[in-house]
Amino acid sequence: MIVRIVKMHFREEEIENFKELFMEIKMMIRGFEGISHLECLQDVNNPQIFFTYSHWDNEDALEEYRNSELFETTWTKTKKMFADKPQAWSTETFFRSE
């Protein structure tokens, strides 16, 4: 399983626009083949910072999403709202307690 965390810093005037966009697309992303979990978290200390946290079956599933029309549409809209370049981390989970 691949765990993906993306930190996004939005311009203050774009925060509500991002929230609306995420609400519109979250079910489409959650329905994408290969994803088992997706959350969006807002930093309580800096409301301009958001984190997406997702679980993917493997790197191929994540890459397939990144190459999808859904990602392209979402990314095109989202990147116009950024105050700073997003940061992303991917880790592979090899042990999971049940």
mmCIF file as gemmi writes it, N, C-alpha and C atoms, coordinates in Angstrom:
data_model
loop_
_atom_site.group_PDB
_atom_site.id
_atom_site.type_symbol
_atom_site.label_atom_id
_atom_site.label_alt_id
_atom_site.label_comp_id
_atom_site.label_asym_id
_atom_site.label_entity_id
_atom_site.label_seq_id
_atom_site.pdbx_PDB_ins_code
_atom_site.Cartn_x
_atom_site.Cartn_y
_atom_site.Cartn_z
_atom_site.occupancy
_atom_site.B_iso_or_equiv
_atom_site.pdbx_formal_charge
_atom_site.auth_seq_id
_atom_site.auth_asym_id
_atom_site.pdbx_PDB_model_num
ATOM 1 N N . MET Axp A 1 ? 0.85 -1.186 0 1 0 ? 1 A 1
ATOM 2 C CA . MET Axp A 1 ? 0 0 0 1 0 ? 1 A 1
ATOM 3 C C . MET Axp A 1 ? 0.889 1.24 0 1 0 ? 1 A 1
ATOM 4 N N . ILE Axp A 2 ? 0.479 2.225 -0.767 1 0 ? 2 A 1
ATOM 5 C CA . ILE Axp A 2 ? 1.168 3.511 -0.825 1 0 ? 2 A 1
ATOM 6 C C . ILE Axp A 2 ? 0.344 4.527 -0.034 1 0 ? 2 A 1
ATOM 7 N N . VAL Axp A 3 ? 0.992 5.207 0.9 1 0 ? 3 A 1
ATOM 8 C CA . VAL Axp A 3 ? 0.358 6.302 1.634 1 0 ? 3 A 1
ATOM 9 C C . VAL Axp A 3 ? 0.895 7.589 1.028 1 0 ? 3 A 1
ATOM 10 N N . ARG Axp A 4 ? -0.02 8.463 0.642 1 0 ? 4 A 1
ATOM 11 C CA . ARG Axp A 4 ? 0.356 9.705 -0.035 1 0 ? 4 A 1
ATOM 12 C C . ARG Axp A 4 ? -0.154 10.878 0.777 1 0 ? 4 A 1
ATOM 13 N N . ILE Axp A 5 ? 0.754 11.799 1.101 1 0 ? 5 A 1
ATOM 14 C CA . ILE Axp A 5 ? 0.405 13.014 1.832 1 0 ? 5 A 1
ATOM 15 C C . ILE Axp A 5 ? 0.839 14.201 0.986 1 0 ? 5 A 1
ATOM 16 N N . VAL Axp A 6 ? -0.086 15.119 0.761 1 0 ? 6 A 1
ATOM 17 C CA . VAL Axp A 6 ? 0.227 16.319 -0.003 1 0 ? 6 A 1
ATOM 18 C C . VAL Axp A 6 ? -0.134 17.532 0.848 1 0 ? 6 A 1
ATOM 19 N N . LYS Axp A 7 ? 0.846 18.403 1.049 1 0 ? 7 A 1
ATOM 20 C CA . LYS Axp A 7 ? 0.641 19.644 1.796 1 0 ? 7 A 1
ATOM 21 C C . LYS Axp A 7 ? 0.437 20.769 0.785 1 0 ? 7 A 1
ATOM 22 N N . MET Axp A 8 ? -0.674 21.49 0.947 1 0 ? 8 A 1
ATOM 23 C CA . MET Axp A 8 ? -1.001 22.58 0.028 1 0 ? 8 A 1
ATOM 24 C C . MET Axp A 8 ? -1.225 23.868 0.809 1 0 ? 8 A 1
ATOM 25 N N . HIS Axp A 9 ? -0.603 24.919 0.344 1 0 ? 9 A 1
ATOM 26 C CA . HIS Axp A 9 ? -0.726 26.24 0.961 1 0 ? 9 A 1
ATOM 27 C C . HIS Axp A 9 ? -1.499 27.13 -0.01 1 0 ? 9 A 1
ATOM 28 N N . PHE Axp A 10 ? -2.699 27.526 0.391 1 0 ? 10 A 1
ATOM 29 C CA . PHE Axp A 10 ? -3.572 28.305 -0.48 1 0 ? 10 A 1
ATOM 30 C C . PHE Axp A 10 ? -3.534 29.785 -0.131 1 0 ? 10 A 1
ATOM 31 N N . ARG Axp A 11 ? -3.759 30.611 -1.146 1 0 ? 11 A 1
ATOM 32 C CA . ARG Axp A 11 ? -3.941 32.039 -0.888 1 0 ? 11 A 1
ATOM 33 C C . ARG Axp A 11 ? -5.213 32.182 -0.053 1 0 ? 11 A 1
ATOM 34 N N . GLU Axp A 12 ? -5.208 33.122 0.853 1 0 ? 12 A 1
ATOM 35 C CA . GLU Axp A 12 ? -6.332 33.285 1.788 1 0 ? 12 A 1
ATOM 36 C C . GLU Axp A 12 ? -7.673 33.426 1.069 1 0 ? 12 A 1
ATOM 37 N N . GLU Axp A 13 ? -7.685 34.163 -0.02 1 0 ? 13 A 1
ATOM 38 C CA . GLU Axp A 13 ? -8.946 34.391 -0.739 1 0 ? 13 A 1
ATOM 39 C C . GLU Axp A 13 ? -9.437 33.151 -1.503 1 0 ? 13 A 1
ATOM 40 N N . GLU Axp A 14 ? -8.606 32.101 -1.556 1 0 ? 14 A 1
ATOM 41 C CA . GLU Axp A 14 ? -8.97 30.882 -2.286 1 0 ? 14 A 1
ATOM 42 C C . GLU Axp A 14 ? -9.399 29.723 -1.381 1 0 ? 14 A 1
ATOM 43 N N . ILE Axp A 15 ? -9.34 29.902 -0.068 1 0 ? 15 A 1
ATOM 44 C CA . ILE Axp A 15 ? -9.644 28.812 0.857 1 0 ? 15 A 1
ATOM 45 C C . ILE Axp A 15 ? -11.047 28.255 0.633 1 0 ? 15 A 1
ATOM 46 N N . GLU Axp A 16 ? -12.042 29.096 0.576 1 0 ? 16 A 1
ATOM 47 C CA . GLU Axp A 16 ? -13.425 28.623 0.383 1 0 ? 16 A 1
ATOM 48 C C . GLU Axp A 16 ? -13.601 27.979 -0.986 1 0 ? 16 A 1
ATOM 49 N N . ASN Axp A 17 ? -12.911 28.513 -1.998 1 0 ? 17 A 1
ATOM 50 C CA . ASN Axp A 17 ? -12.983 27.915 -3.332 1 0 ? 17 A 1
ATOM 51 C C . ASN Axp A 17 ? -12.413 26.498 -3.324 1 0 ? 17 A 1
ATOM 52 N N . PHE Axp A 18 ? -11.298 26.308 -2.606 1 0 ? 18 A 1
ATOM 53 C CA . PHE Axp A 18 ? -10.729 24.966 -2.53 1 0 ? 18 A 1
ATOM 54 C C . PHE Axp A 18 ? -11.675 24.014 -1.802 1 0 ? 18 A 1
ATOM 55 N N . LYS Axp A 19 ? -12.251 24.462 -0.699 1 0 ? 19 A 1
ATOM 56 C CA . LYS Axp A 19 ? -13.181 23.609 0.048 1 0 ? 19 A 1
ATOM 57 C C . LYS Axp A 19 ? -14.355 23.181 -0.836 1 0 ? 19 A 1
ATOM 58 N N . GLU Axp A 20 ? -14.886 24.116 -1.598 1 0 ? 20 A 1
ATOM 59 C CA . GLU Axp A 20 ? -15.994 23.792 -2.497 1 0 ? 20 A 1
ATOM 60 C C . GLU Axp A 20 ? -15.557 22.794 -3.568 1 0 ? 20 A 1
ATOM 61 N N . LEU Axp A 21 ? -14.382 23.022 -4.147 1 0 ? 21 A 1
ATOM 62 C CA . LEU Axp A 21 ? -13.872 22.116 -5.17 1 0 ? 21 A 1
ATOM 63 C C . LEU Axp A 21 ? -13.67 20.712 -4.595 1 0 ? 21 A 1
ATOM 64 N N . PHE Axp A 22 ? -13.08 20.632 -3.415 1 0 ? 22 A 1
ATOM 65 C CA . PHE Axp A 22 ? -12.845 19.321 -2.817 1 0 ? 22 A 1
ATOM 66 C C . PHE Axp A 22 ? -14.165 18.597 -2.556 1 0 ? 22 A 1
ATOM 67 N N . MET Axp A 23 ? -15.176 19.309 -2.073 1 0 ? 23 A 1
ATOM 68 C CA . MET Axp A 23 ? -16.473 18.687 -1.828 1 0 ? 23 A 1
ATOM 69 C C . MET Axp A 23 ? -17.083 18.167 -3.136 1 0 ? 23 A 1
ATOM 70 N N . GLU Axp A 24 ? -16.865 18.874 -4.235 1 0 ? 24 A 1
ATOM 71 C CA . GLU Axp A 24 ? -17.39 18.456 -5.534 1 0 ? 24 A 1
ATOM 72 C C . GLU Axp A 24 ? -16.716 17.182 -6.047 1 0 ? 24 A 1
ATOM 73 N N . ILE Axp A 25 ? -15.415 17.048 -5.809 1 0 ? 25 A 1
ATOM 74 C CA . ILE Axp A 25 ? -14.662 15.971 -6.457 1 0 ? 25 A 1
ATOM 75 C C . ILE Axp A 25 ? -14.285 14.807 -5.543 1 0 ? 25 A 1
ATOM 76 N N . LYS Axp A 26 ? -14.47 14.945 -4.24 1 0 ? 26 A 1
ATOM 77 C CA . LYS Axp A 26 ? -13.967 13.913 -3.335 1 0 ? 26 A 1
ATOM 78 C C . LYS Axp A 26 ? -14.565 12.53 -3.614 1 0 ? 26 A 1
ATOM 79 N N . MET Axp A 27 ? -15.846 12.45 -3.919 1 0 ? 27 A 1
ATOM 80 C CA . MET Axp A 27 ? -16.456 11.148 -4.18 1 0 ? 27 A 1
ATOM 81 C C . MET Axp A 27 ? -15.957 10.565 -5.502 1 0 ? 27 A 1
ATOM 82 N N . MET Axp A 28 ? -15.663 11.414 -6.467 1 0 ? 28 A 1
ATOM 83 C CA . MET Axp A 28 ? -15.101 10.926 -7.73 1 0 ? 28 A 1
ATOM 84 C C . MET Axp A 28 ? -13.708 10.342 -7.484 1 0 ? 28 A 1
ATOM 85 N N . ILE Axp A 29 ? -12.904 11.036 -6.674 1 0 ? 29 A 1
ATOM 86 C CA . ILE Axp A 29 ? -11.564 10.538 -6.377 1 0 ? 29 A 1
ATOM 87 C C . ILE Axp A 29 ? -11.656 9.263 -5.54 1 0 ? 29 A 1
ATOM 88 N N . ARG Axp A 30 ? -12.514 9.266 -4.524 1 0 ? 30 A 1
ATOM 89 C CA . ARG Axp A 30 ? -12.671 8.07 -3.688 1 0 ? 30 A 1
ATOM 90 C C . ARG Axp A 30 ? -13.17 6.874 -4.491 1 0 ? 30 A 1
ATOM 91 N N . GLY Axp A 31 ? -13.864 7.121 -5.581 1 0 ? 31 A 1
ATOM 92 C CA . GLY Axp A 31 ? -14.364 6.048 -6.415 1 0 ? 31 A 1
ATOM 93 C C . GLY Axp A 31 ? -13.361 5.553 -7.442 1 0 ? 31 A 1
ATOM 94 N N . PHE Axp A 32 ? -12.191 6.196 -7.498 1 0 ? 32 A 1
ATOM 95 C CA . PHE Axp A 32 ? -11.187 5.811 -8.474 1 0 ? 32 A 1
ATOM 96 C C . PHE Axp A 32 ? -10.599 4.459 -8.093 1 0 ? 32 A 1
ATOM 97 N N . GLU Axp A 33 ? -10.431 3.585 -9.071 1 0 ? 33 A 1
ATOM 98 C CA . GLU Axp A 33 ? -9.898 2.246 -8.806 1 0 ? 33 A 1
ATOM 99 C C . GLU Axp A 33 ? -8.484 2.33 -8.217 1 0 ? 33 A 1
ATOM 100 N N . GLY Axp A 34 ? -8.279 1.607 -7.125 1 0 ? 34 A 1
ATOM 101 C CA . GLY Axp A 34 ? -6.959 1.554 -6.507 1 0 ? 34 A 1
ATOM 102 C C . GLY Axp A 34 ? -6.803 2.418 -5.275 1 0 ? 34 A 1
ATOM 103 N N . ILE Axp A 35 ? -7.785 3.264 -4.967 1 0 ? 35 A 1
ATOM 104 C CA . ILE Axp A 35 ? -7.705 4.086 -3.754 1 0 ? 35 A 1
ATOM 105 C C . ILE Axp A 35 ? -8.612 3.473 -2.687 1 0 ? 35 A 1
ATOM 106 N N . SER Axp A 36 ? -8.113 3.406 -1.461 1 0 ? 36 A 1
ATOM 107 C CA . SER Axp A 36 ? -8.924 2.843 -0.388 1 0 ? 36 A 1
ATOM 108 C C . SER Axp A 36 ? -9.249 3.863 0.697 1 0 ? 36 A 1
ATOM 109 N N . HIS Axp A 37 ? -8.603 5.04 0.664 1 0 ? 37 A 1
ATOM 110 C CA . HIS Axp A 37 ? -8.851 6.043 1.711 1 0 ? 37 A 1
ATOM 111 C C . HIS Axp A 37 ? -8.439 7.417 1.182 1 0 ? 37 A 1
ATOM 112 N N . LEU Axp A 38 ? -9.221 8.427 1.498 1 0 ? 38 A 1
ATOM 113 C CA . LEU Axp A 38 ? -8.897 9.808 1.137 1 0 ? 38 A 1
ATOM 114 C C . LEU Axp A 38 ? -9.485 10.737 2.176 1 0 ? 38 A 1
ATOM 115 N N . GLU Axp A 39 ? -8.649 11.61 2.692 1 0 ? 39 A 1
ATOM 116 C CA . GLU Axp A 39 ? -9.091 12.653 3.628 1 0 ? 39 A 1
ATOM 117 C C . GLU Axp A 39 ? -8.47 13.972 3.217 1 0 ? 39 A 1
ATOM 118 N N . CYS Axp A 40 ? -9.098 15.062 3.603 1 0 ? 40 A 1
ATOM 119 C CA . CYS Axp A 40 ? -8.505 16.385 3.46 1 0 ? 40 A 1
ATOM 120 C C . CYS Axp A 40 ? -8.58 17.043 4.831 1 0 ? 40 A 1
ATOM 121 N N . LEU Axp A 41 ? -7.435 17.488 5.316 1 0 ? 41 A 1
ATOM 122 C CA . LEU Axp A 41 ? -7.338 18.061 6.658 1 0 ? 41 A 1
ATOM 123 C C . LEU Axp A 41 ? -6.88 19.511 6.566 1 0 ? 41 A 1
ATOM 124 N N . GLN Axp A 42 ? -7.475 20.372 7.39 1 0 ? 42 A 1
ATOM 125 C CA . GLN Axp A 42 ? -7.062 21.772 7.448 1 0 ? 42 A 1
ATOM 126 C C . GLN Axp A 42 ? -6.252 21.982 8.721 1 0 ? 42 A 1
ATOM 127 N N . ASP Axp A 43 ? -5.126 22.645 8.589 1 0 ? 43 A 1
ATOM 128 C CA . ASP Axp A 43 ? -4.248 22.912 9.722 1 0 ? 43 A 1
ATOM 129 C C . ASP Axp A 43 ? -4.928 23.904 10.681 1 0 ? 43 A 1
ATOM 130 N N . VAL Axp A 44 ? -5.078 23.528 11.943 1 0 ? 44 A 1
ATOM 131 C CA . VAL Axp A 44 ? -5.752 24.409 12.911 1 0 ? 44 A 1
ATOM 132 C C . VAL Axp A 44 ? -4.894 25.628 13.257 1 0 ? 44 A 1
ATOM 133 N N . ASN Axp A 45 ? -3.59 25.528 13.068 1 0 ? 45 A 1
ATOM 134 C CA . ASN Axp A 45 ? -2.697 26.644 13.383 1 0 ? 45 A 1
ATOM 135 C C . ASN Axp A 45 ? -2.501 27.6 12.212 1 0 ? 45 A 1
ATOM 136 N N . ASN Axp A 46 ? -2.765 27.108 11.016 1 0 ? 46 A 1
ATOM 137 C CA . ASN Axp A 46 ? -2.669 27.947 9.828 1 0 ? 46 A 1
ATOM 138 C C . ASN Axp A 46 ? -3.764 27.512 8.854 1 0 ? 46 A 1
ATOM 139 N N . PRO Axp A 47 ? -4.893 28.198 8.847 1 0 ? 47 A 1
ATOM 140 C CA . PRO Axp A 47 ? -6.029 27.766 8.032 1 0 ? 47 A 1
ATOM 141 C C . PRO Axp A 47 ? -5.79 27.835 6.525 1 0 ? 47 A 1
ATOM 142 N N . GLN Axp A 48 ? -4.655 28.343 6.096 1 0 ? 48 A 1
ATOM 143 C CA . GLN Axp A 48 ? -4.322 28.361 4.672 1 0 ? 48 A 1
ATOM 144 C C . GLN Axp A 48 ? -3.645 27.055 4.24 1 0 ? 48 A 1
ATOM 145 N N . ILE Axp A 49 ? -3.303 26.2 5.205 1 0 ? 49 A 1
ATOM 146 C CA . ILE Axp A 49 ? -2.604 24.946 4.921 1 0 ? 49 A 1
ATOM 147 C C . ILE Axp A 49 ? -3.588 23.781 5.001 1 0 ? 49 A 1
ATOM 148 N N . PHE Axp A 50 ? -3.587 22.962 3.962 1 0 ? 50 A 1
ATOM 149 C CA . PHE Axp A 50 ? -4.4 21.746 3.897 1 0 ? 50 A 1
ATOM 150 C C . PHE Axp A 50 ? -3.492 20.564 3.576 1 0 ? 50 A 1
ATOM 151 N N . PHE Axp A 51 ? -3.903 19.408 4.039 1 0 ? 51 A 1
ATOM 152 C CA . PHE Axp A 51 ? -3.202 18.166 3.722 1 0 ? 51 A 1
ATOM 153 C C . PHE Axp A 51 ? -4.202 17.177 3.15 1 0 ? 51 A 1
ATOM 154 N N . THR Axp A 52 ? -3.866 16.536 2.05 1 0 ? 52 A 1
ATOM 155 C CA . THR Axp A 52 ? -4.646 15.387 1.616 1 0 ? 52 A 1
ATOM 156 C C . THR Axp A 52 ? -3.864 14.152 2.029 1 0 ? 52 A 1
ATOM 157 N N . TYR Axp A 53 ? -4.585 13.156 2.484 1 0 ? 53 A 1
ATOM 158 C CA . TYR Axp A 53 ? -4.008 11.919 2.995 1 0 ? 53 A 1
ATOM 159 C C . TYR Axp A 53 ? -4.754 10.788 2.307 1 0 ? 53 A 1
ATOM 160 N N . SER Axp A 54 ? -4.043 9.985 1.527 1 0 ? 54 A 1
ATOM 161 C CA . SER Axp A 54 ? -4.714 8.932 0.772 1 0 ? 54 A 1
ATOM 162 C C . SER Axp A 54 ? -3.94 7.621 0.834 1 0 ? 54 A 1
ATOM 163 N N . HIS Axp A 55 ? -4.664 6.516 0.665 1 0 ? 55 A 1
ATOM 164 C CA . HIS Axp A 55 ? -4.078 5.173 0.622 1 0 ? 55 A 1
ATOM 165 C C . HIS Axp A 55 ? -4.35 4.599 -0.758 1 0 ? 55 A 1
ATOM 166 N N . TRP Axp A 56 ? -3.322 4.125 -1.406 1 0 ? 56 A 1
ATOM 167 C CA . TRP Axp A 56 ? -3.416 3.531 -2.738 1 0 ? 56 A 1
ATOM 168 C C . TRP Axp A 56 ? -2.948 2.095 -2.672 1 0 ? 56 A 1
ATOM 169 N N . ASP Axp A 57 ? -3.55 1.239 -3.497 1 0 ? 57 A 1
ATOM 170 C CA . ASP Axp A 57 ? -3.174 -0.18 -3.498 1 0 ? 57 A 1
ATOM 171 C C . ASP Axp A 57 ? -1.7 -0.375 -3.813 1 0 ? 57 A 1
ATOM 172 N N . ASN Axp A 58 ? -1.197 0.406 -4.755 1 0 ? 58 A 1
ATOM 173 C CA . ASN Axp A 58 ? 0.208 0.295 -5.157 1 0 ? 58 A 1
ATOM 174 C C . ASN Axp A 58 ? 0.571 1.518 -5.992 1 0 ? 58 A 1
ATOM 175 N N . GLU Axp A 59 ? 1.823 1.604 -6.373 1 0 ? 59 A 1
ATOM 176 C CA . GLU Axp A 59 ? 2.307 2.746 -7.155 1 0 ? 59 A 1
ATOM 177 C C . GLU Axp A 59 ? 1.622 2.82 -8.517 1 0 ? 59 A 1
ATOM 178 N N . ASP Axp A 60 ? 1.303 1.676 -9.101 1 0 ? 60 A 1
ATOM 179 C CA . ASP Axp A 60 ? 0.626 1.669 -10.405 1 0 ? 60 A 1
ATOM 180 C C . ASP Axp A 60 ? -0.744 2.332 -10.324 1 0 ? 60 A 1
ATOM 181 N N . ALA Axp A 61 ? -1.494 2.056 -9.25 1 0 ? 61 A 1
ATOM 182 C CA . ALA Axp A 61 ? -2.822 2.665 -9.079 1 0 ? 61 A 1
ATOM 183 C C . ALA Axp A 61 ? -2.699 4.185 -8.915 1 0 ? 61 A 1
ATOM 184 N N . LEU Axp A 62 ? -1.716 4.618 -8.132 1 0 ? 62 A 1
ATOM 185 C CA . LEU Axp A 62 ? -1.496 6.055 -7.944 1 0 ? 62 A 1
ATOM 186 C C . LEU Axp A 62 ? -1.092 6.702 -9.267 1 0 ? 62 A 1
ATOM 187 N N . GLU Axp A 63 ? -0.223 6.052 -10.004 1 0 ? 63 A 1
ATOM 188 C CA . GLU Axp A 63 ? 0.227 6.591 -11.283 1 0 ? 63 A 1
ATOM 189 C C . GLU Axp A 63 ? -0.923 6.652 -12.295 1 0 ? 63 A 1
ATOM 190 N N . GLU Axp A 64 ? -1.789 5.65 -12.274 1 0 ? 64 A 1
ATOM 191 C CA . GLU Axp A 64 ? -2.941 5.658 -13.171 1 0 ? 64 A 1
ATOM 192 C C . GLU Axp A 64 ? -3.842 6.855 -12.863 1 0 ? 64 A 1
ATOM 193 N N . TYR Axp A 65 ? -4.054 7.142 -11.576 1 0 ? 65 A 1
ATOM 194 C CA . TYR Axp A 65 ? -4.844 8.319 -11.198 1 0 ? 65 A 1
ATOM 195 C C . TYR Axp A 65 ? -4.154 9.595 -11.662 1 0 ? 65 A 1
ATOM 196 N N . ARG Axp A 66 ? -2.845 9.7 -11.435 1 0 ? 66 A 1
ATOM 197 C CA . ARG Axp A 66 ? -2.108 10.899 -11.837 1 0 ? 66 A 1
ATOM 198 C C . ARG Axp A 66 ? -2.203 11.157 -13.339 1 0 ? 66 A 1
ATOM 199 N N . ASN Axp A 67 ? -2.374 10.106 -14.113 1 0 ? 67 A 1
ATOM 200 C CA . ASN Axp A 67 ? -2.472 10.236 -15.57 1 0 ? 67 A 1
ATOM 201 C C . ASN Axp A 67 ? -3.913 10.322 -16.068 1 0 ? 67 A 1
ATOM 202 N N . SER Axp A 68 ? -4.857 10.425 -15.145 1 0 ? 68 A 1
ATOM 203 C CA . SER Axp A 68 ? -6.273 10.437 -15.522 1 0 ? 68 A 1
ATOM 204 C C . SER Axp A 68 ? -6.763 11.847 -15.86 1 0 ? 68 A 1
ATOM 205 N N . GLU Axp A 69 ? -7.872 11.878 -16.574 1 0 ? 69 A 1
ATOM 206 C CA . GLU Axp A 69 ? -8.527 13.145 -16.886 1 0 ? 69 A 1
ATOM 207 C C . GLU Axp A 69 ? -9.027 13.815 -15.602 1 0 ? 69 A 1
ATOM 208 N N . LEU Axp A 70 ? -9.493 13.01 -14.646 1 0 ? 70 A 1
ATOM 209 C CA . LEU Axp A 70 ? -9.963 13.55 -13.371 1 0 ? 70 A 1
ATOM 210 C C . LEU Axp A 70 ? -8.851 14.321 -12.665 1 0 ? 70 A 1
ATOM 211 N N . PHE Axp A 71 ? -7.659 13.735 -12.596 1 0 ? 71 A 1
ATOM 212 C CA . PHE Axp A 71 ? -6.529 14.427 -11.951 1 0 ? 71 A 1
ATOM 213 C C . PHE Axp A 71 ? -6.185 15.696 -12.714 1 0 ? 71 A 1
ATOM 214 N N . GLU Axp A 72 ? -6.105 15.617 -14.025 1 0 ? 72 A 1
ATOM 215 C CA . GLU Axp A 72 ? -5.739 16.786 -14.834 1 0 ? 72 A 1
ATOM 216 C C . GLU Axp A 72 ? -6.717 17.929 -14.602 1 0 ? 72 A 1
ATOM 217 N N . THR Axp A 73 ? -8.01 17.633 -14.605 1 0 ? 73 A 1
ATOM 218 C CA . THR Axp A 73 ? -9.034 18.658 -14.376 1 0 ? 73 A 1
ATOM 219 C C . THR Axp A 73 ? -8.898 19.253 -12.979 1 0 ? 73 A 1
ATOM 220 N N . THR Axp A 74 ? -8.764 18.395 -11.987 1 0 ? 74 A 1
ATOM 221 C CA . THR Axp A 74 ? -8.645 18.837 -10.597 1 0 ? 74 A 1
ATOM 222 C C . THR Axp A 74 ? -7.386 19.662 -10.387 1 0 ? 74 A 1
ATOM 223 N N . TRP Axp A 75 ? -6.263 19.159 -10.904 1 0 ? 75 A 1
ATOM 224 C CA . TRP Axp A 75 ? -4.974 19.834 -10.709 1 0 ? 75 A 1
ATOM 225 C C . TRP Axp A 75 ? -4.982 21.202 -11.384 1 0 ? 75 A 1
ATOM 226 N N . THR Axp A 76 ? -5.558 21.298 -12.569 1 0 ? 76 A 1
ATOM 227 C CA . THR Axp A 76 ? -5.622 22.571 -13.288 1 0 ? 76 A 1
ATOM 228 C C . THR Axp A 76 ? -6.355 23.623 -12.458 1 0 ? 76 A 1
ATOM 229 N N . LYS Axp A 77 ? -7.463 23.235 -11.844 1 0 ? 77 A 1
ATOM 230 C CA . LYS Axp A 77 ? -8.239 24.166 -11.017 1 0 ? 77 A 1
ATOM 231 C C . LYS Axp A 77 ? -7.508 24.501 -9.72 1 0 ? 77 A 1
ATOM 232 N N . THR Axp A 78 ? -6.938 23.479 -9.073 1 0 ? 78 A 1
ATOM 233 C CA . THR Axp A 78 ? -6.332 23.654 -7.748 1 0 ? 78 A 1
ATOM 234 C C . THR Axp A 78 ? -5.057 24.483 -7.8 1 0 ? 78 A 1
ATOM 235 N N . LYS Axp A 79 ? -4.197 24.234 -8.77 1 0 ? 79 A 1
ATOM 236 C CA . LYS Axp A 79 ? -2.898 24.914 -8.776 1 0 ? 79 A 1
ATOM 237 C C . LYS Axp A 79 ? -3.019 26.427 -8.942 1 0 ? 79 A 1
ATOM 238 N N . LYS Axp A 80 ? -4.145 26.896 -9.467 1 0 ? 80 A 1
ATOM 239 C CA . LYS Axp A 80 ? -4.363 28.341 -9.589 1 0 ? 80 A 1
ATOM 240 C C . LYS Axp A 80 ? -4.618 28.998 -8.232 1 0 ? 80 A 1
ATOM 241 N N . MET Axp A 81 ? -4.908 28.191 -7.217 1 0 ? 81 A 1
ATOM 242 C CA . MET Axp A 81 ? -5.252 28.709 -5.893 1 0 ? 81 A 1
ATOM 243 C C . MET Axp A 81 ? -4.065 28.755 -4.925 1 0 ? 81 A 1
ATOM 244 N N . PHE Axp A 82 ? -2.95 28.163 -5.301 1 0 ? 82 A 1
ATOM 245 C CA . PHE Axp A 82 ? -1.822 28.021 -4.382 1 0 ? 82 A 1
ATOM 246 C C . PHE Axp A 82 ? -1.13 29.343 -4.061 1 0 ? 82 A 1
ATOM 247 N N . ALA Axp A 83 ? -0.692 29.47 -2.815 1 0 ? 83 A 1
ATOM 248 C CA . ALA Axp A 83 ? 0.159 30.569 -2.391 1 0 ? 83 A 1
ATOM 249 C C . ALA Axp A 83 ? 1.631 30.156 -2.479 1 0 ? 83 A 1
ATOM 250 N N . ASP Axp A 84 ? 1.872 28.853 -2.491 1 0 ? 84 A 1
ATOM 251 C CA . ASP Axp A 84 ? 3.226 28.315 -2.504 1 0 ? 84 A 1
ATOM 252 C C . ASP Axp A 84 ? 3.177 26.944 -3.164 1 0 ? 84 A 1
ATOM 253 N N . LYS Axp A 85 ? 4.311 26.462 -3.611 1 0 ? 85 A 1
ATOM 254 C CA . LYS Axp A 85 ? 4.387 25.157 -4.263 1 0 ? 85 A 1
ATOM 255 C C . LYS Axp A 85 ? 4.002 24.052 -3.27 1 0 ? 85 A 1
ATOM 256 N N . PRO Axp A 86 ? 3.12 23.126 -3.678 1 0 ? 86 A 1
ATOM 257 C CA . PRO Axp A 86 ? 2.749 22.035 -2.763 1 0 ? 86 A 1
ATOM 258 C C . PRO Axp A 86 ? 3.926 21.086 -2.533 1 0 ? 86 A 1
ATOM 259 N N . GLN Axp A 87 ? 3.868 20.384 -1.422 1 0 ? 87 A 1
ATOM 260 C CA . GLN Axp A 87 ? 4.866 19.369 -1.087 1 0 ? 87 A 1
ATOM 261 C C . GLN Axp A 87 ? 4.148 18.032 -1.006 1 0 ? 87 A 1
ATOM 262 N N . ALA Axp A 88 ? 4.792 16.978 -1.493 1 0 ? 88 A 1
ATOM 263 C CA . ALA Axp A 88 ? 4.158 15.662 -1.496 1 0 ? 88 A 1
ATOM 264 C C . ALA Axp A 88 ? 5.128 14.615 -0.974 1 0 ? 88 A 1
ATOM 265 N N . TRP Axp A 89 ? 4.571 13.666 -0.224 1 0 ? 89 A 1
ATOM 266 C CA . TRP Axp A 89 ? 5.331 12.538 0.293 1 0 ? 89 A 1
ATOM 267 C C . TRP Axp A 89 ? 4.568 11.259 -0.015 1 0 ? 89 A 1
ATOM 268 N N . SER Axp A 90 ? 5.293 10.243 -0.433 1 0 ? 90 A 1
ATOM 269 C CA . SER Axp A 90 ? 4.701 8.91 -0.63 1 0 ? 90 A 1
ATOM 270 C C . SER Axp A 90 ? 5.54 7.924 0.15 1 0 ? 90 A 1
ATOM 271 N N . THR Axp A 91 ? 4.863 7.053 0.881 1 0 ? 91 A 1
ATOM 272 C CA . THR Axp A 91 ? 5.566 6.004 1.612 1 0 ? 91 A 1
ATOM 273 C C . THR Axp A 91 ? 4.879 4.691 1.314 1 0 ? 91 A 1
ATOM 274 N N . GLU Axp A 92 ? 5.659 3.634 1.314 1 0 ? 92 A 1
ATOM 275 C CA . GLU Axp A 92 ? 5.066 2.319 1.096 1 0 ? 92 A 1
ATOM 276 C C . GLU Axp A 92 ? 4.934 1.609 2.432 1 0 ? 92 A 1
ATOM 277 N N . THR Axp A 93 ? 3.746 1.123 2.697 1 0 ? 93 A 1
ATOM 278 C CA . THR Axp A 93 ? 3.477 0.406 3.936 1 0 ? 93 A 1
ATOM 279 C C . THR Axp A 93 ? 3.661 -1.083 3.675 1 0 ? 93 A 1
ATOM 280 N N . PHE Axp A 94 ? 4.571 -1.679 4.396 1 0 ? 94 A 1
ATOM 281 C CA . PHE Axp A 94 ? 4.817 -3.1 4.212 1 0 ? 94 A 1
ATOM 282 C C . PHE Axp A 94 ? 4.329 -3.922 5.386 1 0 ? 94 A 1
ATOM 283 N N . PHE Axp A 95 ? 3.955 -3.252 6.455 1 0 ? 95 A 1
ATOM 284 C CA . PHE Axp A 95 ? 3.408 -3.947 7.616 1 0 ? 95 A 1
ATOM 285 C C . PHE Axp A 95 ? 2.175 -3.195 8.071 1 0 ? 95 A 1
ATOM 286 N N . ARG Axp A 96 ? 1.103 -3.921 8.241 1 0 ? 96 A 1
ATOM 287 C CA . ARG Axp A 96 ? -0.13 -3.276 8.694 1 0 ? 96 A 1
ATOM 288 C C . ARG Axp A 96 ? -0.774 -4.169 9.727 1 0 ? 96 A 1
ATOM 289 N N . SER Axp A 97 ? -1.019 -3.631 10.896 1 0 ? 97 A 1
ATOM 290 C CA . SER Axp A 97 ? -1.7 -4.421 11.917 1 0 ? 97 A 1
ATOM 291 C C . SER Axp A 97 ? -3.184 -4.434 11.629 1 0 ? 97 A 1
ATOM 292 N N . GLU Axp A 98 ? -3.827 -5.524 11.858 1 0 ? 98 A 1
ATOM 293 C CA . GLU Axp A 98 ? -5.259 -5.671 11.573 1 0 ? 98 A 1
ATOM 294 C C . GLU Axp A 98 ? -6.064 -5.422 12.818 1 0 ? 98 A 1
